[in-house]
Amino acid sequence: MSGTGGIARGRYGFAEWALTAAEGMAVRYAGKCLSCGERSPDVLESDDAQLWCLKHAGAVRHSGFEVSAFQYFDAEMVAPDAGSRAL
């Protein structure tokens, strides 16, 4: 197809990516109330996130909670495909 409104054509390649834990960032924990959605600050110890849940339960009488662990990562291209480019 030619002219405006035509289909763009291209050639695409793929690159390999890797995740590495962000330097200086340990696993973090956070508590969340399943009744009202309030969240604790993120902390280094799971016990501290659980303690927040217990304090919240005592203060507002909510009974459902979730404690999540998470970690920050950096993505880095490790093997770029030299043949990838759009035409």
mmCIF file as gemmi writes it, N, C-alpha and C atoms, coordinates in Angstrom:
data_model
loop_
_atom_site.group_PDB
_atom_site.id
_atom_site.type_symbol
_atom_site.label_atom_id
_atom_site.label_alt_id
_atom_site.label_comp_id
_atom_site.label_asym_id
_atom_site.label_entity_id
_atom_site.label_seq_id
_atom_site.pdbx_PDB_ins_code
_atom_site.Cartn_x
_atom_site.Cartn_y
_atom_site.Cartn_z
_atom_site.occupancy
_atom_site.B_iso_or_equiv
_atom_site.pdbx_formal_charge
_atom_site.auth_seq_id
_atom_site.auth_asym_id
_atom_site.pdbx_PDB_model_num
ATOM 1 N N . MET Axp A 1 ? 0.844 -1.161 0 1 0 ? 1 A 1
ATOM 2 C CA . MET Axp A 1 ? 0 0 0 1 0 ? 1 A 1
ATOM 3 C C . MET Axp A 1 ? 0.892 1.227 0 1 0 ? 1 A 1
ATOM 4 N N . SER Axp A 2 ? 0.516 2.233 -0.714 1 0 ? 2 A 1
ATOM 5 C CA . SER Axp A 2 ? 1.317 3.448 -0.735 1 0 ? 2 A 1
ATOM 6 C C . SER Axp A 2 ? 0.459 4.634 -0.35 1 0 ? 2 A 1
ATOM 7 N N . GLY Axp A 3 ? 1.114 5.75 -0.03 1 0 ? 3 A 1
ATOM 8 C CA . GLY Axp A 3 ? 0.39 6.949 0.352 1 0 ? 3 A 1
ATOM 9 C C . GLY Axp A 3 ? 0.069 6.955 1.833 1 0 ? 3 A 1
ATOM 10 N N . THR Axp A 4 ? -0.698 7.944 2.234 1 0 ? 4 A 1
ATOM 11 C CA . THR Axp A 4 ? -1.05 8.041 3.651 1 0 ? 4 A 1
ATOM 12 C C . THR Axp A 4 ? -2.09 6.994 4.002 1 0 ? 4 A 1
ATOM 13 N N . GLY Axp A 5 ? -2.079 6.58 5.247 1 0 ? 5 A 1
ATOM 14 C CA . GLY Axp A 5 ? -3.034 5.572 5.693 1 0 ? 5 A 1
ATOM 15 C C . GLY Axp A 5 ? -2.601 4.158 5.395 1 0 ? 5 A 1
ATOM 16 N N . GLY Axp A 6 ? -1.397 3.979 4.848 1 0 ? 6 A 1
ATOM 17 C CA . GLY Axp A 6 ? -0.909 2.638 4.541 1 0 ? 6 A 1
ATOM 18 C C . GLY Axp A 6 ? -0.419 1.924 5.781 1 0 ? 6 A 1
ATOM 19 N N . ILE Axp A 7 ? -0.064 0.706 5.603 1 0 ? 7 A 1
ATOM 20 C CA . ILE Axp A 7 ? 0.439 -0.105 6.702 1 0 ? 7 A 1
ATOM 21 C C . ILE Axp A 7 ? 1.942 0.101 6.811 1 0 ? 7 A 1
ATOM 22 N N . ALA Axp A 8 ? 2.419 0.41 7.998 1 0 ? 8 A 1
ATOM 23 C CA . ALA Axp A 8 ? 3.855 0.555 8.222 1 0 ? 8 A 1
ATOM 24 C C . ALA Axp A 8 ? 4.475 -0.831 8.286 1 0 ? 8 A 1
ATOM 25 N N . ARG Axp A 9 ? 5.586 -0.973 7.651 1 0 ? 9 A 1
ATOM 26 C CA . ARG Axp A 9 ? 6.281 -2.252 7.651 1 0 ? 9 A 1
ATOM 27 C C . ARG Axp A 9 ? 7.632 -2.075 8.317 1 0 ? 9 A 1
ATOM 28 N N . GLY Axp A 10 ? 8.072 -3.08 8.992 1 0 ? 10 A 1
ATOM 29 C CA . GLY Axp A 10 ? 9.362 -2.989 9.663 1 0 ? 10 A 1
ATOM 30 C C . GLY Axp A 10 ? 9.911 -4.353 9.985 1 0 ? 10 A 1
ATOM 31 N N . ARG Axp A 11 ? 11.123 -4.347 10.387 1 0 ? 11 A 1
ATOM 32 C CA . ARG Axp A 11 ? 11.794 -5.576 10.795 1 0 ? 11 A 1
ATOM 33 C C . ARG Axp A 11 ? 12.233 -5.355 12.236 1 0 ? 11 A 1
ATOM 34 N N . TYR Axp A 12 ? 11.929 -6.296 13.076 1 0 ? 12 A 1
ATOM 35 C CA . TYR Axp A 12 ? 12.215 -6.144 14.492 1 0 ? 12 A 1
ATOM 36 C C . TYR Axp A 12 ? 13.093 -7.284 14.968 1 0 ? 12 A 1
ATOM 37 N N . GLY Axp A 13 ? 13.949 -6.986 15.885 1 0 ? 13 A 1
ATOM 38 C CA . GLY Axp A 13 ? 14.795 -8.008 16.505 1 0 ? 13 A 1
ATOM 39 C C . GLY Axp A 13 ? 14.508 -8.046 17.992 1 0 ? 13 A 1
ATOM 40 N N . PHE Axp A 14 ? 15.126 -8.956 18.653 1 0 ? 14 A 1
ATOM 41 C CA . PHE Axp A 14 ? 14.904 -9.118 20.079 1 0 ? 14 A 1
ATOM 42 C C . PHE Axp A 14 ? 16.226 -8.984 20.815 1 0 ? 14 A 1
ATOM 43 N N . ALA Axp A 15 ? 16.146 -8.558 22.044 1 0 ? 15 A 1
ATOM 44 C CA . ALA Axp A 15 ? 17.323 -8.434 22.887 1 0 ? 15 A 1
ATOM 45 C C . ALA Axp A 15 ? 17.082 -9.225 24.17 1 0 ? 15 A 1
ATOM 46 N N . GLU Axp A 16 ? 18.141 -9.69 24.762 1 0 ? 16 A 1
ATOM 47 C CA . GLU Axp A 16 ? 18.037 -10.426 26.015 1 0 ? 16 A 1
ATOM 48 C C . GLU Axp A 16 ? 18.239 -9.452 27.173 1 0 ? 16 A 1
ATOM 49 N N . TRP Axp A 17 ? 17.378 -9.567 28.141 1 0 ? 17 A 1
ATOM 50 C CA . TRP Axp A 17 ? 17.429 -8.704 29.321 1 0 ? 17 A 1
ATOM 51 C C . TRP Axp A 17 ? 17.6 -9.559 30.562 1 0 ? 17 A 1
ATOM 52 N N . ALA Axp A 18 ? 18.199 -8.975 31.586 1 0 ? 18 A 1
ATOM 53 C CA . ALA Axp A 18 ? 18.367 -9.669 32.857 1 0 ? 18 A 1
ATOM 54 C C . ALA Axp A 18 ? 17.978 -8.724 33.991 1 0 ? 18 A 1
ATOM 55 N N . LEU Axp A 19 ? 17.442 -9.293 35.06 1 0 ? 19 A 1
ATOM 56 C CA . LEU Axp A 19 ? 17.12 -8.529 36.255 1 0 ? 19 A 1
ATOM 57 C C . LEU Axp A 19 ? 18.173 -8.81 37.316 1 0 ? 19 A 1
ATOM 58 N N . THR Axp A 20 ? 18.614 -7.77 37.988 1 0 ? 20 A 1
ATOM 59 C CA . THR Axp A 20 ? 19.509 -7.926 39.132 1 0 ? 20 A 1
ATOM 60 C C . THR Axp A 20 ? 18.935 -7.117 40.279 1 0 ? 20 A 1
ATOM 61 N N . ALA Axp A 21 ? 19.073 -7.642 41.476 1 0 ? 21 A 1
ATOM 62 C CA . ALA Axp A 21 ? 18.577 -6.931 42.653 1 0 ? 21 A 1
ATOM 63 C C . ALA Axp A 21 ? 19.26 -5.571 42.73 1 0 ? 21 A 1
ATOM 64 N N . ALA Axp A 22 ? 18.469 -4.534 42.982 1 0 ? 22 A 1
ATOM 65 C CA . ALA Axp A 22 ? 19.013 -3.18 43.085 1 0 ? 22 A 1
ATOM 66 C C . ALA Axp A 22 ? 20.018 -3.136 44.231 1 0 ? 22 A 1
ATOM 67 N N . GLU Axp A 23 ? 21.158 -2.553 43.963 1 0 ? 23 A 1
ATOM 68 C CA . GLU Axp A 23 ? 22.232 -2.499 44.95 1 0 ? 23 A 1
ATOM 69 C C . GLU Axp A 23 ? 21.78 -1.775 46.214 1 0 ? 23 A 1
ATOM 70 N N . GLY Axp A 24 ? 22.046 -2.393 47.333 1 0 ? 24 A 1
ATOM 71 C CA . GLY Axp A 24 ? 21.714 -1.785 48.617 1 0 ? 24 A 1
ATOM 72 C C . GLY Axp A 24 ? 20.245 -1.855 48.995 1 0 ? 24 A 1
ATOM 73 N N . MET Axp A 25 ? 19.441 -2.557 48.221 1 0 ? 25 A 1
ATOM 74 C CA . MET Axp A 25 ? 18.003 -2.642 48.507 1 0 ? 25 A 1
ATOM 75 C C . MET Axp A 25 ? 17.649 -4.071 48.916 1 0 ? 25 A 1
ATOM 76 N N . ALA Axp A 26 ? 17.404 -4.263 50.186 1 0 ? 26 A 1
ATOM 77 C CA . ALA Axp A 26 ? 17.032 -5.579 50.711 1 0 ? 26 A 1
ATOM 78 C C . ALA Axp A 26 ? 15.541 -5.836 50.452 1 0 ? 26 A 1
ATOM 79 N N . VAL Axp A 27 ? 15.124 -7.057 50.678 1 0 ? 27 A 1
ATOM 80 C CA . VAL Axp A 27 ? 13.702 -7.398 50.605 1 0 ? 27 A 1
ATOM 81 C C . VAL Axp A 27 ? 12.96 -6.547 51.634 1 0 ? 27 A 1
ATOM 82 N N . ARG Axp A 28 ? 11.812 -6.013 51.234 1 0 ? 28 A 1
ATOM 83 C CA . ARG Axp A 28 ? 10.997 -5.165 52.105 1 0 ? 28 A 1
ATOM 84 C C . ARG Axp A 28 ? 9.662 -5.862 52.336 1 0 ? 28 A 1
ATOM 85 N N . TYR Axp A 29 ? 8.97 -5.478 53.411 1 0 ? 29 A 1
ATOM 86 C CA . TYR Axp A 29 ? 7.678 -6.062 53.772 1 0 ? 29 A 1
ATOM 87 C C . TYR Axp A 29 ? 6.673 -4.953 54.013 1 0 ? 29 A 1
ATOM 88 N N . ALA Axp A 30 ? 5.412 -5.231 53.701 1 0 ? 30 A 1
ATOM 89 C CA . ALA Axp A 30 ? 4.342 -4.265 53.959 1 0 ? 30 A 1
ATOM 90 C C . ALA Axp A 30 ? 3.074 -5.011 54.328 1 0 ? 30 A 1
ATOM 91 N N . GLY Axp A 31 ? 2.344 -4.464 55.294 1 0 ? 31 A 1
ATOM 92 C CA . GLY Axp A 31 ? 1.052 -5.01 55.692 1 0 ? 31 A 1
ATOM 93 C C . GLY Axp A 31 ? -0.063 -4.215 55.027 1 0 ? 31 A 1
ATOM 94 N N . LYS Axp A 32 ? -1.164 -4.893 54.766 1 0 ? 32 A 1
ATOM 95 C CA . LYS Axp A 32 ? -2.323 -4.229 54.15 1 0 ? 32 A 1
ATOM 96 C C . LYS Axp A 32 ? -3.582 -4.758 54.808 1 0 ? 32 A 1
ATOM 97 N N . CYS Axp A 33 ? -4.475 -3.835 55.171 1 0 ? 33 A 1
ATOM 98 C CA . CYS Axp A 33 ? -5.779 -4.212 55.701 1 0 ? 33 A 1
ATOM 99 C C . CYS Axp A 33 ? -6.691 -4.545 54.534 1 0 ? 33 A 1
ATOM 100 N N . LEU Axp A 34 ? -7.292 -5.719 54.547 1 0 ? 34 A 1
ATOM 101 C CA . LEU Axp A 34 ? -8.179 -6.133 53.46 1 0 ? 34 A 1
ATOM 102 C C . LEU Axp A 34 ? -9.576 -5.542 53.602 1 0 ? 34 A 1
ATOM 103 N N . SER Axp A 35 ? -9.873 -4.937 54.751 1 0 ? 35 A 1
ATOM 104 C CA . SER Axp A 35 ? -11.179 -4.308 54.946 1 0 ? 35 A 1
ATOM 105 C C . SER Axp A 35 ? -11.212 -2.884 54.4 1 0 ? 35 A 1
ATOM 106 N N . CYS Axp A 36 ? -10.188 -2.088 54.744 1 0 ? 36 A 1
ATOM 107 C CA . CYS Axp A 36 ? -10.216 -0.67 54.353 1 0 ? 36 A 1
ATOM 108 C C . CYS Axp A 36 ? -9.119 -0.29 53.373 1 0 ? 36 A 1
ATOM 109 N N . GLY Axp A 37 ? -8.168 -1.185 53.121 1 0 ? 37 A 1
ATOM 110 C CA . GLY Axp A 37 ? -7.11 -0.906 52.162 1 0 ? 37 A 1
ATOM 111 C C . GLY Axp A 37 ? -5.929 -0.122 52.716 1 0 ? 37 A 1
ATOM 112 N N . GLU Axp A 38 ? -5.973 0.258 53.988 1 0 ? 38 A 1
ATOM 113 C CA . GLU Axp A 38 ? -4.849 1.001 54.565 1 0 ? 38 A 1
ATOM 114 C C . GLU Axp A 38 ? -3.608 0.119 54.562 1 0 ? 38 A 1
ATOM 115 N N . ARG Axp A 39 ? -2.449 0.753 54.328 1 0 ? 39 A 1
ATOM 116 C CA . ARG Axp A 39 ? -1.193 0.019 54.241 1 0 ? 39 A 1
ATOM 117 C C . ARG Axp A 39 ? -0.201 0.522 55.276 1 0 ? 39 A 1
ATOM 118 N N . SER Axp A 40 ? 0.635 -0.39 55.719 1 0 ? 40 A 1
ATOM 119 C CA . SER Axp A 40 ? 1.722 -0.01 56.621 1 0 ? 40 A 1
ATOM 120 C C . SER Axp A 40 ? 2.849 0.596 55.796 1 0 ? 40 A 1
ATOM 121 N N . PRO Axp A 41 ? 3.757 1.301 56.451 1 0 ? 41 A 1
ATOM 122 C CA . PRO Axp A 41 ? 4.979 1.687 55.734 1 0 ? 41 A 1
ATOM 123 C C . PRO Axp A 41 ? 5.754 0.42 55.392 1 0 ? 41 A 1
ATOM 124 N N . ASP Axp A 42 ? 6.575 0.439 54.349 1 0 ? 42 A 1
ATOM 125 C CA . ASP Axp A 42 ? 7.368 -0.761 54.085 1 0 ? 42 A 1
ATOM 126 C C . ASP Axp A 42 ? 8.542 -0.793 55.058 1 0 ? 42 A 1
ATOM 127 N N . VAL Axp A 43 ? 8.848 -1.999 55.521 1 0 ? 43 A 1
ATOM 128 C CA . VAL Axp A 43 ? 9.833 -2.204 56.581 1 0 ? 43 A 1
ATOM 129 C C . VAL Axp A 43 ? 10.778 -3.349 56.215 1 0 ? 43 A 1
ATOM 130 N N . LEU Axp A 44 ? 11.879 -3.451 56.939 1 0 ? 44 A 1
ATOM 131 C CA . LEU Axp A 44 ? 12.878 -4.487 56.665 1 0 ? 44 A 1
ATOM 132 C C . LEU Axp A 44 ? 12.54 -5.851 57.266 1 0 ? 44 A 1
ATOM 133 N N . GLU Axp A 45 ? 11.691 -5.88 58.285 1 0 ? 45 A 1
ATOM 134 C CA . GLU Axp A 45 ? 11.375 -7.132 58.976 1 0 ? 45 A 1
ATOM 135 C C . GLU Axp A 45 ? 9.893 -7.469 58.841 1 0 ? 45 A 1
ATOM 136 N N . SER Axp A 46 ? 9.601 -8.72 58.518 1 0 ? 46 A 1
ATOM 137 C CA . SER Axp A 46 ? 8.197 -9.13 58.391 1 0 ? 46 A 1
ATOM 138 C C . SER Axp A 46 ? 7.462 -8.989 59.719 1 0 ? 46 A 1
ATOM 139 N N . ASP Axp A 47 ? 8.169 -9.193 60.826 1 0 ? 47 A 1
ATOM 140 C CA . ASP Axp A 47 ? 7.538 -9.048 62.148 1 0 ? 47 A 1
ATOM 141 C C . ASP Axp A 47 ? 6.992 -7.634 62.346 1 0 ? 47 A 1
ATOM 142 N N . ASP Axp A 48 ? 7.696 -6.629 61.835 1 0 ? 48 A 1
ATOM 143 C CA . ASP Axp A 48 ? 7.239 -5.246 61.976 1 0 ? 48 A 1
ATOM 144 C C . ASP Axp A 48 ? 5.964 -4.999 61.163 1 0 ? 48 A 1
ATOM 145 N N . ALA Axp A 49 ? 5.873 -5.608 59.987 1 0 ? 49 A 1
ATOM 146 C CA . ALA Axp A 49 ? 4.659 -5.482 59.174 1 0 ? 49 A 1
ATOM 147 C C . ALA Axp A 49 ? 3.49 -6.194 59.866 1 0 ? 49 A 1
ATOM 148 N N . GLN Axp A 50 ? 3.753 -7.337 60.464 1 0 ? 50 A 1
ATOM 149 C CA . GLN Axp A 50 ? 2.71 -8.064 61.184 1 0 ? 50 A 1
ATOM 150 C C . GLN Axp A 50 ? 2.256 -7.295 62.423 1 0 ? 50 A 1
ATOM 151 N N . LEU Axp A 51 ? 3.19 -6.651 63.094 1 0 ? 51 A 1
ATOM 152 C CA . LEU Axp A 51 ? 2.845 -5.843 64.263 1 0 ? 51 A 1
ATOM 153 C C . LEU Axp A 51 ? 1.927 -4.69 63.869 1 0 ? 51 A 1
ATOM 154 N N . TRP Axp A 52 ? 2.201 -4.073 62.718 1 0 ? 52 A 1
ATOM 155 C CA . TRP Axp A 52 ? 1.315 -3.009 62.231 1 0 ? 52 A 1
ATOM 156 C C . TRP Axp A 52 ? -0.098 -3.559 62.056 1 0 ? 52 A 1
ATOM 157 N N . CYS Axp A 53 ? -0.217 -4.759 61.475 1 0 ? 53 A 1
ATOM 158 C CA . CYS Axp A 53 ? -1.529 -5.378 61.269 1 0 ? 53 A 1
ATOM 159 C C . CYS Axp A 53 ? -2.254 -5.561 62.602 1 0 ? 53 A 1
ATOM 160 N N . LEU Axp A 54 ? -1.542 -6.045 63.608 1 0 ? 54 A 1
ATOM 161 C CA . LEU Axp A 54 ? -2.156 -6.259 64.916 1 0 ? 54 A 1
ATOM 162 C C . LEU Axp A 54 ? -2.599 -4.945 65.557 1 0 ? 54 A 1
ATOM 163 N N . LYS Axp A 55 ? -1.781 -3.906 65.433 1 0 ? 55 A 1
ATOM 164 C CA . LYS Axp A 55 ? -2.15 -2.602 65.981 1 0 ? 55 A 1
ATOM 165 C C . LYS Axp A 55 ? -3.377 -2.035 65.266 1 0 ? 55 A 1
ATOM 166 N N . HIS Axp A 56 ? -3.42 -2.201 63.948 1 0 ? 56 A 1
ATOM 167 C CA . HIS Axp A 56 ? -4.562 -1.721 63.164 1 0 ? 56 A 1
ATOM 168 C C . HIS Axp A 56 ? -5.821 -2.49 63.582 1 0 ? 56 A 1
ATOM 169 N N . ALA Axp A 57 ? -5.7 -3.796 63.754 1 0 ? 57 A 1
ATOM 170 C CA . ALA Axp A 57 ? -6.842 -4.618 64.186 1 0 ? 57 A 1
ATOM 171 C C . ALA Axp A 57 ? -7.353 -4.139 65.538 1 0 ? 57 A 1
ATOM 172 N N . GLY Axp A 58 ? -6.451 -3.852 66.453 1 0 ? 58 A 1
ATOM 173 C CA . GLY Axp A 58 ? -6.853 -3.379 67.769 1 0 ? 58 A 1
ATOM 174 C C . GLY Axp A 58 ? -7.497 -2.007 67.732 1 0 ? 58 A 1
ATOM 175 N N . ALA Axp A 59 ? -7.031 -1.153 66.825 1 0 ? 59 A 1
ATOM 176 C CA . ALA Axp A 59 ? -7.547 0.216 66.758 1 0 ? 59 A 1
ATOM 177 C C . ALA Axp A 59 ? -8.908 0.3 66.082 1 0 ? 59 A 1
ATOM 178 N N . VAL Axp A 60 ? -9.126 -0.476 65.015 1 0 ? 60 A 1
ATOM 179 C CA . VAL Axp A 60 ? -10.36 -0.318 64.231 1 0 ? 60 A 1
ATOM 180 C C . VAL Axp A 60 ? -11.182 -1.6 64.108 1 0 ? 60 A 1
ATOM 181 N N . ARG Axp A 61 ? -10.711 -2.67 64.734 1 0 ? 61 A 1
ATOM 182 C CA . ARG Axp A 61 ? -11.438 -3.948 64.759 1 0 ? 61 A 1
ATOM 183 C C . ARG Axp A 61 ? -11.578 -4.622 63.387 1 0 ? 61 A 1
ATOM 184 N N . HIS Axp A 62 ? -10.682 -4.34 62.461 1 0 ? 62 A 1
ATOM 185 C CA . HIS Axp A 62 ? -10.664 -5.067 61.189 1 0 ? 62 A 1
ATOM 186 C C . HIS Axp A 62 ? -9.914 -6.373 61.41 1 0 ? 62 A 1
ATOM 187 N N . SER Axp A 63 ? -10.261 -7.41 60.634 1 0 ? 63 A 1
ATOM 188 C CA . SER Axp A 63 ? -9.679 -8.722 60.932 1 0 ? 63 A 1
ATOM 189 C C . SER Axp A 63 ? -8.964 -9.395 59.766 1 0 ? 63 A 1
ATOM 190 N N . GLY Axp A 64 ? -9.022 -8.853 58.574 1 0 ? 64 A 1
ATOM 191 C CA . GLY Axp A 64 ? -8.363 -9.485 57.425 1 0 ? 64 A 1
ATOM 192 C C . GLY Axp A 64 ? -7.155 -8.681 56.984 1 0 ? 64 A 1
ATOM 193 N N . PHE Axp A 65 ? -5.994 -9.347 56.886 1 0 ? 65 A 1
ATOM 194 C CA . PHE Axp A 65 ? -4.758 -8.65 56.538 1 0 ? 65 A 1
ATOM 195 C C . PHE Axp A 65 ? -3.92 -9.468 55.564 1 0 ? 65 A 1
ATOM 196 N N . GLU Axp A 66 ? -3.03 -8.776 54.9 1 0 ? 66 A 1
ATOM 197 C CA . GLU Axp A 66 ? -2.079 -9.398 53.98 1 0 ? 66 A 1
ATOM 198 C C . GLU Axp A 66 ? -0.712 -8.787 54.277 1 0 ? 66 A 1
ATOM 199 N N . VAL Axp A 67 ? 0.308 -9.616 54.348 1 0 ? 67 A 1
ATOM 200 C CA . VAL Axp A 67 ? 1.686 -9.119 54.446 1 0 ? 67 A 1
ATOM 201 C C . VAL Axp A 67 ? 2.403 -9.588 53.192 1 0 ? 67 A 1
ATOM 202 N N . SER Axp A 68 ? 2.987 -8.641 52.477 1 0 ? 68 A 1
ATOM 203 C CA . SER Axp A 68 ? 3.674 -8.937 51.218 1 0 ? 68 A 1
ATOM 204 C C . SER Axp A 68 ? 5.154 -8.62 51.334 1 0 ? 68 A 1
ATOM 205 N N . ALA Axp A 69 ? 5.965 -9.422 50.659 1 0 ? 69 A 1
ATOM 206 C CA . ALA Axp A 69 ? 7.4 -9.16 50.546 1 0 ? 69 A 1
ATOM 207 C C . ALA Axp A 69 ? 7.67 -8.707 49.115 1 0 ? 69 A 1
ATOM 208 N N . PHE Axp A 70 ? 8.561 -7.736 48.965 1 0 ? 70 A 1
ATOM 209 C CA . PHE Axp A 70 ? 8.909 -7.277 47.622 1 0 ? 70 A 1
ATOM 210 C C . PHE Axp A 70 ? 10.351 -6.826 47.6 1 0 ? 70 A 1
ATOM 211 N N . GLN Axp A 71 ? 10.909 -6.75 46.405 1 0 ? 71 A 1
ATOM 212 C CA . GLN Axp A 71 ? 12.285 -6.324 46.231 1 0 ? 71 A 1
ATOM 213 C C . GLN Axp A 71 ? 12.38 -5.51 44.952 1 0 ? 71 A 1
ATOM 214 N N . TYR Axp A 72 ? 13.258 -4.531 44.947 1 0 ? 72 A 1
ATOM 215 C CA . TYR Axp A 72 ? 13.472 -3.7 43.768 1 0 ? 72 A 1
ATOM 216 C C . TYR Axp A 72 ? 14.55 -4.323 42.889 1 0 ? 72 A 1
ATOM 217 N N . PHE Axp A 73 ? 14.348 -4.219 41.566 1 0 ? 73 A 1
ATOM 218 C CA . PHE Axp A 73 ? 15.283 -4.777 40.597 1 0 ? 73 A 1
ATOM 219 C C . PHE Axp A 73 ? 15.638 -3.744 39.54 1 0 ? 73 A 1
ATOM 220 N N . ASP Axp A 74 ? 16.799 -3.939 38.938 1 0 ? 74 A 1
ATOM 221 C CA . ASP Axp A 74 ? 17.22 -3.164 37.779 1 0 ? 74 A 1
ATOM 222 C C . ASP Axp A 74 ? 17.218 -4.11 36.581 1 0 ? 74 A 1
ATOM 223 N N . ALA Axp A 75 ? 16.75 -3.621 35.435 1 0 ? 75 A 1
ATOM 224 C CA . ALA Axp A 75 ? 16.785 -4.405 34.201 1 0 ? 75 A 1
ATOM 225 C C . ALA Axp A 75 ? 17.936 -3.896 33.346 1 0 ? 75 A 1
ATOM 226 N N . GLU Axp A 76 ? 18.672 -4.821 32.766 1 0 ? 76 A 1
ATOM 227 C CA . GLU Axp A 76 ? 19.814 -4.448 31.945 1 0 ? 76 A 1
ATOM 228 C C . GLU Axp A 76 ? 19.845 -5.332 30.698 1 0 ? 76 A 1
ATOM 229 N N . MET Axp A 77 ? 20.079 -4.725 29.553 1 0 ? 77 A 1
ATOM 230 C CA . MET Axp A 77 ? 20.196 -5.481 28.323 1 0 ? 77 A 1
ATOM 231 C C . MET Axp A 77 ? 21.552 -6.184 28.341 1 0 ? 77 A 1
ATOM 232 N N . VAL Axp A 78 ? 21.548 -7.498 28.153 1 0 ? 78 A 1
ATOM 233 C CA . VAL Axp A 78 ? 22.801 -8.257 28.218 1 0 ? 78 A 1
ATOM 234 C C . VAL Axp A 78 ? 23.291 -8.737 26.868 1 0 ? 78 A 1
ATOM 235 N N . ALA Axp A 79 ? 22.415 -8.868 25.907 1 0 ? 79 A 1
ATOM 236 C CA . ALA Axp A 79 ? 22.836 -9.35 24.584 1 0 ? 79 A 1
ATOM 237 C C . ALA Axp A 79 ? 22.017 -8.65 23.515 1 0 ? 79 A 1
ATOM 238 N N . PRO Axp A 80 ? 22.351 -7.425 23.192 1 0 ? 80 A 1
ATOM 239 C CA . PRO Axp A 80 ? 21.557 -6.722 22.171 1 0 ? 80 A 1
ATOM 240 C C . PRO Axp A 80 ? 21.676 -7.412 20.822 1 0 ? 80 A 1
ATOM 241 N N . ASP Axp A 81 ? 20.584 -7.414 20.095 1 0 ? 81 A 1
ATOM 242 C CA . ASP Axp A 81 ? 20.546 -7.987 18.752 1 0 ? 81 A 1
ATOM 243 C C . ASP Axp A 81 ? 20.963 -6.894 17.774 1 0 ? 81 A 1
ATOM 244 N N . ALA Axp A 82 ? 22.161 -6.988 17.241 1 0 ? 82 A 1
ATOM 245 C CA . ALA Axp A 82 ? 22.707 -5.957 16.357 1 0 ? 82 A 1
ATOM 246 C C . ALA Axp A 82 ? 21.88 -5.808 15.087 1 0 ? 82 A 1
ATOM 247 N N . GLY Axp A 83 ? 21.132 -6.824 14.711 1 0 ? 83 A 1
ATOM 248 C CA . GLY Axp A 83 ? 20.357 -6.763 13.478 1 0 ? 83 A 1
ATOM 249 C C . GLY Axp A 83 ? 18.982 -6.139 13.642 1 0 ? 83 A 1
ATOM 250 N N . SER Axp A 84 ? 18.638 -5.678 14.845 1 0 ? 84 A 1
ATOM 251 C CA . SER Axp A 84 ? 17.295 -5.155 15.039 1 0 ? 84 A 1
ATOM 252 C C . SER Axp A 84 ? 17.246 -3.668 14.706 1 0 ? 84 A 1
ATOM 253 N N . ARG Axp A 85 ? 16.413 -3.34 13.763 1 0 ? 85 A 1
ATOM 254 C CA . ARG Axp A 85 ? 16.165 -1.934 13.415 1 0 ? 85 A 1
ATOM 255 C C . ARG Axp A 85 ? 14.907 -1.9 12.559 1 0 ? 85 A 1
ATOM 256 N N . ALA Axp A 86 ? 14.201 -0.812 12.654 1 0 ? 86 A 1
ATOM 257 C CA . ALA Axp A 86 ? 13.004 -0.661 11.817 1 0 ? 86 A 1
ATOM 258 C C . ALA Axp A 86 ? 13.405 -0.141 10.464 1 0 ? 86 A 1
ATOM 259 N N . LEU Axp A 87 ? 12.733 -0.579 9.439 1 0 ? 87 A 1
ATOM 260 C CA . LEU Axp A 87 ? 12.993 -0.097 8.071 1 0 ? 87 A 1
ATOM 261 C C . LEU Axp A 87 ? 12.079 1.038 7.717 1 0 ? 87 A 1
